Amino acid sequence: MLIKKQDELKELLILKALDARWQLDEKTRNRLFRLESGLEGEADFLAALEKSEWNALFFADLKLKIHFSSVQIDAMAISRKTIHLFEVKNFTGEYYYSNGHLFMKNEVEVKNPLHQVQNIEIAVRQQLKSWGFDYQIIPWVVFVNPEFVLTQSIRTDPIIFPNQIEKKLKELGVHSFVSREDRELAQRFMALHDSKLSFIEIPPYSKAALKKGLTCRSCNQIGMTVKDKTCFCPWCGMRESMYCTLLEASRDFSLLHPGQKLTVAAVSDFCGKKVSKQAIRTALMKEYQLVKNGRASYYV
Ligand SMILES: [Zn+2]
């Protein structure tokens, strides 16, 4: 049973909106790619958990503050007085272990997910102790991408490879049940969850120099054209209702101009004056509330 789904990742939304309208440096582009692929991997694993017959309470993307440090758990399951912690990785390509360190094939070292999940385990154990719950904790690292290859791993390492996910969840599901105490603990975790603990790193950009126009939801390129009430992407051929495109643009405007009021004139300028103000007004009315103040009216 799914108790908590993934949060919308604000950093990812901002970076995507920025990517279409600003030249991101390579480091930030890599970060955007990692965020997107990490989120996809977690979503895939969550789908597998939900599809399984494991009778457990599932959580995705839990953010907790434990003893003054922030702990982020990709996925967690509570069942039969046991907590399973999952560090989910969407790596592709060849990797190898050497003396407890993880390397890509080109010998570049990456953070060892086994260490990451062990640190989470320590924090969760402390939290359980302070709540007075005596639970077993089992940490796992799950590699979800079928194009991932790991050589020289130790057989006893708690790693689940892409082709083992279904089988492993089946094993965990045998004789599984959720007790009243499990539900009580789940409530404690939900009360501790704080979505604001996300780490957000946005590069500096000039608001005035952002490219103006309509962004395609499919390929994230700017320059959609409008005909009647439909937007067309000249880059990937995607077509979408003008109102959907306008609402996305309004959200992107707010993300990239924090603190600035959402007005018809501001969205019109942000969209490169590609659509009529009346169309923008109609779109904003669908999703937002109008705060009337004469010519200075805005939407919230
Ligand atoms: Zn497109």
Residues whose N, C-alpha, C, O or C-beta is under 5 A from the ligand:
A	BS01	ZN	C216 S218 C219 N220 C233 W235 C236 G237 M238
